[in-house]
Amino acid sequence: MLLLVGLGNPGEKYRNHRHNVGFMAVDAIADEHGFGAARKKFQGDLREGEISGVKAIVLKPQTYMNDSGLSVGAAMRFFKLSPADVVVFHDELDLAAGKIKVKLGGGNAGHNGLRSIDEHIGNDFRRVRIGIGHPGDKSRVTGHVLGDFAKADHDWLDPLIAALAKSARFLADGDARYATATAQLLVPPKEKREAKPDDAPRAATPASADDKNAPANAMTDALQRLFRKKDGTE
């Protein structure tokens, strides 16, 4: 069984925040794979389903980000799972917008949701780090993380969320290819090279009747000149 956790803050006013991209990712996975409707459990919104025949739980803690570990720990203990069965989707400030990295364990890099989970289940869980980019100035970090995605961001965000959902079977298989498979879905198809006029095969120009008969005509002219010389007419 897999426990897929999305990190974010509950409530409509936070719904489009960059900090809530983990919620967006697990919602898309649950929808893509036909999970059941959400119900309240473990201080979170929980949906159950299967991915590639493997039972999976999607959990969105409703405790606010700083206490996410309370919800995750309760669900993990109830289903008798180990930290390795837990996959946490979260925003990553120090990763370029639209990039992802998947890793097992590691530090929390100041992410309060990860810190809370570390405190309740340890840090040996898998993380899907979803890049939201850095604003470039430390003083602007809070406003960036706790701000809505810009309209232009959806050009990369929407395809990324869809690709994370479609590739989820690699998580179910325990396959390290999840990040690679997701990236491959985001590569635009190669456009067919349009043939330029110079590239087009040149059709052979049909020979004219005169061209076809040129050798024969030349021979005839030569013979006629020879006969005229013999007759003394030339």
MILUMKE-431318 format. One record per residue: residue in one letter; y, z, x of N, C-alpha, C in turn; residue number from 1. Coordinates in steps of 0.2 Angstrom, whole numbers. Example, Ala and Ser with C-alpha at 12.3 -4.5 7.8 and 13.67 -1.06 7.14 Angstrom:
<markes>
MARKE  aa    n.y    n.z    n.x   ca.y   ca.z   ca.x    c.y    c.z    c.x    i
MARKE   A    -28     39     66    -22     39     62    -16     39     66    1
MARKE   S    -11     35     64     -5     36     68      0     39     64    2
</markes>
This chain:
<markes>
MARKE  aa    n.y    n.z    n.x   ca.y   ca.z   ca.x    c.y    c.z    c.x    i
MARKE   M     -6      0      4      0      0      0      6      0      4    1
MARKE   L     11     -3      2     18     -4      5     23      0      1    2
MARKE   L     27      4      5     33      7      1     39      3      4    3
MARKE   L     42     -1      0     48     -5      2     55     -2      0    4
MARKE   V     58      1      4     64      5      3     71      1      4    5
MARKE   G     75      1     -1     82     -3      0     87      3      1    6
MARKE   L     91      3      5     96      8      6    103      5      3    7
MARKE   G    106     10      0    113      8     -3    115     14     -7    8
MARKE   N    121     13    -10    124     19    -15    123     17    -22    9
MARKE   P    121     21    -26    121     20    -33    128     19    -37   10
MARKE   G    128     15    -42    134     14    -46    137      7    -45   11
MARKE   E    140      5    -51    143     -2    -51    148     -3    -46   12
MARKE   K    152      2    -44    157      1    -40    155     -1    -33   13
MARKE   Y    149      1    -31    146      0    -25    142     -6    -24   14
MARKE   R    140     -9    -30    135    -14    -30    136    -20    -25   15
MARKE   N    142    -22    -24    143    -28    -19    145    -26    -12   16
MARKE   H    145    -19    -11    147    -17     -4    142    -20      1   17
MARKE   R    144    -21      7    140    -23     13    135    -17     14   18
MARKE   H    137    -11     13    132     -5     14    126     -6      9   19
MARKE   N    127    -10      4    121    -10     -1    117    -16     -1   20
MARKE   V    117    -19      5    113    -25      6    106    -24      6   21
MARKE   G    104    -18      7     97    -16      7     94    -16      0   22
MARKE   F     99    -13     -5     97    -14    -12     96    -21    -14   23
MARKE   M    100    -25    -12    100    -32    -14     93    -35    -12   24
MARKE   A     91    -34     -6     85    -37     -3     79    -35     -7   25
MARKE   V     78    -28     -8     72    -26    -12     72    -28    -19   26
MARKE   D     78    -28    -22     79    -31    -29     76    -38    -29   27
MARKE   A     78    -42    -24     76    -49    -24     68    -50    -23   28
MARKE   I     66    -45    -18     58    -45    -17     54    -44    -24   29
MARKE   A     57    -39    -27     53    -37    -33     54    -42    -38   30
MARKE   D     59    -45    -39     60    -51    -44     56    -57    -42   31
MARKE   E     56    -59    -36     52    -64    -33     45    -64    -34   32
MARKE   H     42    -58    -34     35    -56    -34     33    -53    -41   33
MARKE   G     37    -53    -46     35    -51    -52     34    -44    -53   34
MARKE   F     37    -40    -50     36    -32    -51     38    -30    -58   35
MARKE   G     36    -24    -60     37    -22    -66     45    -19    -66   36
MARKE   A     47    -17    -72     54    -15    -73     55     -8    -69   37
MARKE   A     61     -7    -68     62     -1    -64     62      6    -69   38
MARKE   R     59     11    -65     59     17    -69     61     23    -64   39
MARKE   K     64     28    -67     66     34    -63     61     38    -60   40
MARKE   K     60     39    -54     55     43    -51     58     45    -43   41
MARKE   F     56     50    -41     57     52    -34     65     52    -32   42
MARKE   Q     69     53    -37     76     53    -37     78     46    -35   43
MARKE   G     75     41    -37     77     34    -36     74     30    -42   44
MARKE   D     76     23    -41     74     18    -45     67     15    -42   45
MARKE   L     62     15    -46     55     13    -43     52      7    -47   46
MARKE   R     50      2    -43     47     -4    -47     40     -5    -43   47
MARKE   E     35     -6    -47     28     -7    -44     26    -14    -45   48
MARKE   G     22    -17    -40     19    -24    -41     14    -25    -35   49
MARKE   E     13    -31    -34      9    -34    -28     12    -39    -24   50
MARKE   I     11    -39    -18     13    -45    -14      7    -47    -10   51
MARKE   S      5    -54    -11     -1    -56     -8     -7    -52     -9   52
MARKE   G     -8    -49    -15    -14    -45    -17    -13    -38    -14   53
MARKE   V     -8    -36    -11     -7    -29     -8     -2    -25    -13   54
MARKE   K     -4    -19    -15      0    -16    -19      6    -13    -16   55
MARKE   A     12    -14    -19     18    -12    -16     23     -9    -21   56
MARKE   I     27     -4    -18     32      0    -22     39     -2    -19   57
MARKE   V     43     -4    -23     50     -5    -21     54      2    -24   58
MARKE   L     58      5    -19     61     11    -20     69     10    -18   59
MARKE   K     73     12    -23     80     12    -21     83     19    -23   60
MARKE   P     83     23    -17     85     30    -18     92     30    -22   61
MARKE   Q     93     35    -27     99     36    -30    102     42    -28   62
MARKE   T    101     44    -22    104     51    -20    110     50    -16   63
MARKE   Y    113     44    -16    118     42    -11    115     41     -4   64
MARKE   M    118     37      0    116     35      6    114     41     11   65
MARKE   N    118     46     11    117     52     16    111     56     15   66
MARKE   D    108     55      8    102     59      7     96     55      5   67
MARKE   S     96     49      7     90     44      6     84     47      7   68
MARKE   G     83     51     13     77     53     15     73     58     10   69
MARKE   L     77     61      5     74     65      0     69     61     -4   70
MARKE   S     72     55     -6     68     51    -11     62     48     -7   71
MARKE   V     64     45     -1     58     42      3     53     47      4   72
MARKE   G     54     53      6     49     57      8     45     59      2   73
MARKE   A     48     60     -4     44     62    -10     40     56    -12   74
MARKE   A     42     50    -11     37     45    -13     32     44     -8   75
MARKE   M     33     45     -2     28     44      3     22     49      2   76
MARKE   R     24     55      1     19     60      0     15     59     -6   77
MARKE   F     19     57    -11     15     56    -18     10     51    -17   78
MARKE   F     11     46    -14      6     40    -13      2     41     -7   79
MARKE   K      3     46     -3     -1     48      2     -1     42      8   80
MARKE   L      5     40      9      6     35     14      8     38     21   81
MARKE   S      8     34     26     10     36     32     17     32     34   82
MARKE   P     21     35     38     27     31     40     27     24     41   83
MARKE   A     21     22     44     20     15     46     19     10     40   84
MARKE   D     18     14     34     18     10     28     24      9     24   85
MARKE   V     29     12     27     36     12     25     40      6     28   86
MARKE   V     44      2     24     48     -3     27     55     -2     24   87
MARKE   V     60     -1     28     67      1     26     71     -5     27   88
MARKE   F     75     -8     22     79    -13     22     86    -10     22   89
MARKE   H     90    -12     27     97     -8     28    102    -13     31   90
MARKE   D    108    -12     31    113    -15     34    114    -13     41   91
MARKE   E    116    -18     45    116    -17     53    123    -19     55   92
MARKE   L    127    -15     57    134    -16     59    134    -20     65   93
MARKE   D    130    -19     70    130    -22     77    126    -28     77   94
MARKE   L    124    -31     72    121    -37     71    125    -42     68   95
MARKE   A    125    -48     71    130    -54     68    128    -55     60   96
MARKE   A    133    -56     57    132    -57     49    127    -63     48   97
MARKE   G    122    -61     44    117    -66     42    111    -66     47   98
MARKE   K    111    -62     52    105    -62     57    101    -56     54   99
MARKE   I     94    -56     56     90    -50     54     85    -49     60  100
MARKE   K     83    -43     61     79    -41     66     74    -36     62  101
MARKE   V     67    -36     64     62    -32     62     59    -28     67  102
MARKE   K     59    -21     66     56    -17     72     53    -11     69  103
MARKE   L     49     -8     73     45     -2     71     48      4     75  104
MARKE   G     51      9     72     54     15     75     61     13     78  105
MARKE   G     63     18     82     69     17     85     75     22     83  106
MARKE   G     80     21     86     86     26     84     89     24     77  107
MARKE   N     94     28     75     97     26     69    104     23     70  108
MARKE   A    107     23     76    113     20     78    119     22     73  109
MARKE   G    119     28     71    124     31     67    124     29     60  110
MARKE   H    118     26     57    117     24     50    115     31     47  111
MARKE   N    119     33     42    117     39     39    111     39     34  112
MARKE   G    109     33     32    103     33     28     97     33     32  113
MARKE   L     97     30     38     92     30     42     91     37     45  114
MARKE   R     97     41     47     96     47     49     93     52     44  115
MARKE   S     95     51     38     91     56     33     84     54     32  116
MARKE   I     82     48     33     75     46     32     71     49     39  117
MARKE   D     74     48     44     71     51     51     70     59     50  118
MARKE   E     75     62     46     74     69     46     68     71     41  119
MARKE   H     66     67     36     61     69     31     54     66     33  120
MARKE   I     54     60     37     47     57     38     46     55     45  121
MARKE   G     51     57     50     51     54     56     53     47     57  122
MARKE   N     53     45     63     56     38     64     51     32     65  123
MARKE   D     45     34     64     39     29     65     38     24     59  124
MARKE   F     44     22     56     44     17     50     47     11     52  125
MARKE   R     45      5     49     47     -1     50     54     -2     47  126
MARKE   R     59     -6     51     65     -7     48     67    -14     48  127
MARKE   V     70    -17     43     72    -24     43     80    -23     43  128
MARKE   R     83    -25     49     90    -24     50     93    -30     48  129
MARKE   I     98    -30     43    101    -35     40    109    -35     43  130
MARKE   G    110    -40     47    117    -40     50    123    -41     45  131
MARKE   I    128    -37     46    134    -38     42    140    -39     46  132
MARKE   G    139    -40     53    144    -41     57    149    -35     58  133
MARKE   H    152    -35     64    157    -30     66    164    -32     65  134
MARKE   P    168    -28     62    175    -31     61    179    -32     67  135
MARKE   G    176    -29     73    180    -30     79    184    -24     81  136
MARKE   D    186    -20     77    190    -14     78    187     -8     75  137
MARKE   K    186     -3     79    183      3     77    186      6     71  138
MARKE   S    193      6     70    197      8     65    195      5     58  139
MARKE   R    193     -1     58    191     -5     52    184     -5     50  140
MARKE   V    180     -1     54    173     -1     52    171      2     45  141
MARKE   T    174      8     43    173     11     37    175      6     31  142
MARKE   G    181      3     32    183     -2     26    178     -8     26  143
MARKE   H    176    -10     32    171    -16     32    164    -14     29  144
MARKE   V    161     -9     31    155     -7     28    155     -5     21  145
MARKE   L    160     -1     19    161      1     12    166     -4      8  146
MARKE   G    166    -10     10    169    -15      6    165    -20      3  147
MARKE   D    167    -24     -2    163    -29     -5    162    -35      0  148
MARKE   F    156    -39      0    156    -45      3    161    -50      1  149
MARKE   A    164    -53      5    169    -58      3    165    -64      0  150
MARKE   K    169    -68     -4    166    -74     -7    163    -79     -3  151
MARKE   A    166    -80      3    164    -84      8    157    -82     11  152
MARKE   D    156    -75     11    150    -72     14    144    -74     10  153
MARKE   H    145    -76      4    139    -78      0    136    -85      2  154
MARKE   D    139    -89      6    136    -95      8    130    -93     13  155
MARKE   W    130    -88     16    125    -86     21    121    -80     17  156
MARKE   L    124    -76     13    121    -70     11    115    -72      5  157
MARKE   D    117    -76      1    112    -78     -5    106    -81     -2  158
MARKE   P    107    -86      2    101    -89      5     96    -84      9  159
MARKE   L    100    -80     13     96    -75     17     92    -70     12  160
MARKE   I     95    -68      7     92    -63      3     86    -67     -1  161
MARKE   A     87    -73     -3     81    -77     -6     75    -78      0  162
MARKE   A     77    -79      6     72    -80     11     68    -74     13  163
MARKE   L     72    -68     13     69    -62     14     63    -60      8  164
MARKE   A     65    -62      2     60    -61     -3     54    -66     -3  165
MARKE   K     56    -72     -1     50    -77     -1     45    -75      5  166
MARKE   S     48    -73     10     44    -71     16     40    -65     16  167
MARKE   A     41    -61     10     38    -54     10     31    -54     11  168
MARKE   R     27    -59     10     20    -59     11     18    -57     18  169
MARKE   F     22    -59     23     21    -57     30     21    -50     31  170
MARKE   L     25    -46     27     25    -39     28     19    -36     25  171
MARKE   A     17    -39     19     10    -37     16      4    -38     21  172
MARKE   D      5    -44     25     -1    -45     29      0    -41     36  173
MARKE   G      5    -37     36      6    -34     43      8    -38     48  174
MARKE   D     11    -44     46     12    -49     51     19    -49     54  175
MARKE   A     19    -49     61     25    -48     65     30    -54     64  176
MARKE   R     27    -59     60     31    -66     59     36    -65     54  177
MARKE   Y     37    -59     51     42    -59     45     49    -62     47  178
MARKE   A     51    -59     52     58    -62     54     58    -69     56  179
MARKE   T     53    -72     59     53    -79     61     52    -83     54  180
MARKE   A     47    -81     50     46    -84     44     53    -85     40  181
MARKE   T     56    -79     39     63    -79     36     68    -84     39  182
MARKE   A     68    -84     45     73    -88     49     71    -95     48  183
MARKE   Q     65    -97     48     63   -104     47     65   -107     40  184
MARKE   L     65   -102     35     67   -104     28     74   -106     28  185
MARKE   L     78   -103     33     85   -104     33     88   -110     37  186
MARKE   V     83   -113     40     85   -119     44     85   -125     39  187
MARKE   P     91   -128     39     92   -134     35     87   -140     36  188
MARKE   P     85   -143     31     80   -149     33     84   -154     37  189
MARKE   K     80   -157     41     83   -162     45     85   -168     41  190
MARKE   E     91   -171     42     93   -177     38     90   -183     41  191
MARKE   K     88   -187     37     86   -194     39     91   -198     42  192
MARKE   R     91   -200     48     96   -204     51     97   -211     48  193
MARKE   E    103   -212     46    104   -218     42    104   -224     47  194
MARKE   A    101   -229     45    101   -235     50    108   -238     50  195
MARKE   K    110   -240     56    117   -243     57    116   -250     57  196
MARKE   P    121   -254     56    120   -262     56    117   -264     62  197
MARKE   D    119   -261     68    116   -263     74    109   -262     75  198
MARKE   D    106   -257     71     99   -254     71     95   -259     67  199
MARKE   A     97   -263     63     93   -266     58     90   -272     62  200
MARKE   P     84   -273     61     80   -279     64     84   -286     62  201
MARKE   R     85   -289     67     88   -296     66     84   -301     64  202
MARKE   A     85   -304     58     81   -310     56     82   -316     60  203
MARKE   A     76   -319     61     77   -325     65     81   -330     61  204
MARKE   T     86   -334     65     89   -339     61     85   -345     60  205
MARKE   P     84   -347     54     80   -353     53     83   -359     57  206
MARKE   A     78   -362     60     80   -368     64     82   -374     59  207
MARKE   S     88   -378     60     89   -383     56     84   -389     57  208
MARKE   A     85   -394     53     80   -400     54     82   -403     60  209
MARKE   D     88   -404     62     90   -407     68     87   -403     74  210
MARKE   D     88   -396     74     85   -392     79     78   -393     80  211
MARKE   K     74   -393     75     67   -394     75     65   -401     78  212
MARKE   N     69   -406     77     67   -413     79     71   -415     86  213
MARKE   A     74   -410     89     78   -411     95     74   -414    100  214
MARKE   P     68   -411    102     64   -414    107     62   -422    106  215
MARKE   A     60   -423    100     58   -430     98     64   -434     98  216
MARKE   N     70   -432     96     75   -437     96     77   -438    103  217
MARKE   A     77   -433    107     79   -435    114     74   -440    117  218
MARKE   M     68   -440    116     63   -444    119     64   -451    116  219
MARKE   T     66   -452    109     68   -458    106     74   -461    110  220
MARKE   D     79   -457    111     85   -460    114     83   -463    121  221
MARKE   A     79   -459    125     78   -461    132     74   -468    132  222
MARKE   L     69   -469    127     65   -475    127     70   -481    125  223
MARKE   Q     74   -480    120     79   -485    118     83   -487    123  224
MARKE   R     86   -482    128     90   -484    133     86   -489    138  225
MARKE   L     79   -487    139     75   -490    144     74   -498    142  226
MARKE   F     73   -499    135     72   -505    133     78   -509    133  227
MARKE   R     84   -507    132     90   -510    132     91   -513    139  228
MARKE   K     89   -508    144     90   -510    151     86   -517    153  229
MARKE   K     80   -516    150     75   -522    152     78   -528    149  230
MARKE   D     80   -528    143     83   -534    139     90   -536    142  231
MARKE   G     93   -532    146     99   -534    149    105   -533    144  232
MARKE   T    104   -529    139    109   -527    134    113   -521    136  233
MARKE   E    111   -518    141    115   -512    143    117   -512    151  234
</markes>
